[in-house]
Amino acid sequence: MPQRIVLFVIIAILFTFPAQAQEKFALVIGNSNYTNFERLNNPTNDANDMKRALESLGFDVDILIDSNLFNMKTAITRLKNKLRVTRNSYGFFFFAGHGVQSRGENFLIPADANINNENMLPQLALSVPFVLSELESVGNVLNIIVMDTCRDLPSAFRQSATRGLSVVTHQPNGSIVVYATRAGRTALDGTGRNGLFTSQLLRHIVTPGIEVKELFNRTGADVIRASNNNQIPEVHNHFFGEAFLGSRRTTPEPPPLPPEPLPPRPLPPPVPDNMVSLNGGTFMMGSPVTEIGRNENEGPQRQVTISPFFMGKHQVTVGEFRRFVDETWYKTEAETGGGGFVWTGGIWQNKEDANWNNPYFDQGDNHPVVLVSWYDAIWYCNWLSVQEGLQPVYVINGRNVNFNRNANGFRLPTEAEWEYACRAGTTTPFSTGNNILTNQANYDGNFPYSNNSRGTNRQRTSPVGSFAPNPWGLYDLHGNVDEWCWDWESRYSNNAQTDPVGSISGFCRVVRGGGWYDKGQDIRSASRGGIFPSGRNNRLGFRVVRSIVP
């Protein structure tokens, strides 16, 4: 279930009116089944559950599911007209679905929107300032606007728009603005049918006689407790009167309900053989402009947060790849498509007979496999997942490969996961510090051997684990062979990101780590390159990772 930020904006404009029956009207929208963006699991549940809760409080509720822009705007006009019948009325607007900000303005994304860049947002998405101004213009007693939106930008404008919704700058007197978590932080989806904040709000909103500020105090306290202090709501209070969404308190308030018991924490999965369990964390990805050997494509440096995952201690070996070939009769692209490039001692030259089993240097089963394309690595990952009784990560249809991040099978690391693992908590150019020596990694053609059946070429791979591991127990992330990653090669985002997976399209897939042929500056933690996914050469291999999922 994708992670989402829940933004609740409550605009309350209160005046003194003669006592009369309170009119209450609501518009609830839940967009889950997006045509052109990632499908969301919670919005339909959130909308239907909020509708039932509001109806129990006496609201006349209009609900839209998977709505387009025209119907959303039309429904807002209907809500505004209902509220105008009497100024002694409460209005409630609830939206769950994708949301984004661009140039300081927030937008709610319709279910059928086809938005290729952020310049199309004003025409194809629902402007939040439009919603606020429409309801504020009525002049009724109380208006509440609730937006439960995803902070992950649609990929079409990740490069330019700002991630997430911005804080509403216009806050009328008599308003309360509540964020489900602090600005720039990620809210939890919870383990049930609703997001964490929404589930707690639904629990308290139907409490008899609860005043609106107390409603959000209780909701926030329960969110903090349920998240073990990982999610802390943020409240901006510009309202100093009293408001009750249900009935007013007529009897002494009962003691607070005892907190619901939290489900037991699941035990962490066992660490697979020959893999290392890496705790999630936040690091600065890319290189600073002052780093020696830096290339422009290593920036801008920005903050990236990584979820926990397993990573192979070693690069996939010849012996491991041989078992895949023997059991499936798989033919690599080098074997079916004209060989691959090898270093002849003076130039890189394509050899039609070069392949993983004939890399033009001596190797054993404990050497990293080379001369495999990105597609060869993808097929190996899916085969290994099936062998281990796991859900394959990739859906392969010819040259089209889709990535299921929630599957528990083997896969290639994302570029961000690879650099996070390579750095192992360091901020220096190498995990070994500011420099790296030839007795710490295989690079610059310095790994010697005597059994040379290919003439004068003394450069080749070393057996995996020939050098000391990095501080997290991982071998050969610097040098030996370049390693395929999932991502298409593209320019980094300027913004902080969580578990980025790169662009949705491109020409070259990212390779990381550098190989036995490369100079020292090319095996730095931040160094990156790109190769056509069908490319193969005898300094290019891969290693596998696994997501830690229930």
Residue, then its C-alpha position, 0 to 999 in steps of 0.5 A: m500500500p503506498q505511503r500517503i500524507v494526510l492533510f486536513v484543512i479546517i476552515a471555520i468561520l463562526f458568528t453569533f446567530p439566533a438559535q435555530a436548527q443546524e443545517k449540515f451539508a457535506l461533499v465526500i470524494g474518494n479517487s482510487n482507480y486512477t487511469n494514468f497514475e498509481r492506483l491507491n488502496n485507501p481513498t474509496n474506503d476513506a470516503n465511504d467510511m467518512k460518509r457514514a460517519l457524517e450521516s450519523l452526525g446529521f449531515d446531508v452527504d453527497i459522495l463521488i467515487d473516482s470522479n472527473l474534474f467536471n463532476m468535482k467542480t459541479a459538486i462543489t457548486r451544489l454544496k455552495n448552493k445548499l449552504r447559502v439557503t441558511r447562514n446557520s449551516y455547517g459545510f464539510f468537504f472531504f477529498a481522498g486521492h492524489g494531490v500535488q503542489s506546483r509553484g506554491e499552489n495545491f491541486l487535487i488530481p481527478a481520477d481520469a486526469n492525463i497530466n504530462n507536465e505541471n503546466m497542465l495542472p490549472q486546467l486539468a486538476l482541482s485547485v485547492p484555493f478554488v475550493l477554499s474561496e468557493l466555500e469561504s464566499v458563502g459566509n455560513v457558520l462553519n466550513i470544514i475542508v479535509m484533504d487526504t492526499c498522497r505526497d508522491l508526485p506523479s512521475a510526469f512532473r517529478q523533475s519540476a514540481t515540489r513534492g507534497l502539498s504546501v501549507v495553506t498560507h491564507q488562514p481566515n480568522g476562526s480557522i483550524v489547520v491540522y496536518a496528519t504529520r509534520a510538514g515534509r514527513t511521511a504519514l502511515d497508511g496503517t494496517g486496516r482499511n484506512g490510513l492511520f490518521t483517518s482511522q483515529l479521526l473516524r473513531h473519535i468524530v462520532t463521540p457524543g458531545i465532543e468539541v472540534k478542538e478536543l476531537f483533534n487533540r484526541t485524534g493526534a494523541d492516538v496517532i502518536r501512540a499508535s505510531n510509536n512517536n513516528q508520526i506527530p500531527e501538526v495543528h494551527n489554531h485560529f479558532f477560539g470559540e466552540a463548535f460541535l459536529g454532532s450534538r452539544r455536550t448535555t451531560p458530564e463528559p465520560p472519561p476518555l476511552p481506554p486506548e485500543p491495544l496495539p497489534p503485536r509487532p511482527l517478528p522480523p523475517p530471517v536473513p536469507d543465506n548469503m545476504v545482509s539485512l540493512n536497516g532503513g535510514t536517511f542519507m545524502m545521495g550523490s557527491p558534493v561539488t568539492e569531491i575529487g573526480r566528481n561528474e556532473n551527473e552525480g548531483p544535485q546531492r539530496q536527502v534520500t530515505i531508504s526502507p529496510f531491505f536484504m542485499g546479497k553479500h557478493q555479486v552473483t557468481v559464475g557458479e550461481f548463474r550456471r545453475f540457472v542456465d543448467e536448470t532452464w536452458y536459458k540463453t543469454e543475449a550475448e549467446t543469441g545476439g552476437g557476443g559482447f565487448v571484451w578488453t583485449g589489452g589495448i582496445w575494447q572489441n566486440k567478440e562474437d563468441a564472448n559470453w558469460n562462459n567465455p569472458y576472454f579471461d580465466q574464471g572459476d565458479n567463485h568469480p562474478v558472472v559477467l557479459v550478462s545484459w540487464y534483461d539476463a539479470i531480470w530473468y535470473c532474479n525471477w527464476l531465483s524467486v521461484q526456486e526459493g518459493l517467493q513471489p517474483v518481482y518482475v512481470i516481463n512482456g518482451r522488452n517491457v518489464n514492470f516492477n512490483r515493489n511489494a513482492n518479496g522475491f529477488r530483484l536488482p537494487t534501485e540506484a538509491e539502495w545501491e549507494y546507501a549500501c555502498r556508503a554504509g553510513t559513510t560520507t567520504p568518497f569511498s566506504t574506506g575513507n577519502n582514498i582506496l588502495t589496490n589491496q582494498a578493491n580490484y580496480d585499475g587492472n591491478f588484480p594479478y594472476s599467473n594462469n593467463s591463457r589470453g596472452t598479455n592481458r593480465q586484467r580480470t575479475s577477482p573471486v568474490g570476497s577477495f577483499a575486506p567487506n565494507p562496514w555493513g558486511l558487503y563485499d566488492l561494492h567498490g570495483n571488481v565488476d560494474e553492477w546493474c541497477w533497476d533505474w533508467e539513467s536520468r538527472y536526479s531530483n532536487n527534492a528529498q525523496t523516499d525509496p526513489v525508483g528513477s524515471i519511468s523511461g529512458f535509454c540506458r539503465v544505471v550501472r554502479g560500482g566500477g570494475w577491474y578496468d576502471k580508475g579509482q575515481d570511477i569506483r567512488s560511492a557516488s560514481r554512476g554510469g549508464i548502459f543500454p539494457s541489452g549491453r554486455n561486456n566482461r566488466l559488467g555483472f550484478r547482485v540481488v536484493r530483496s524487499i522486507v515485506p510481510 
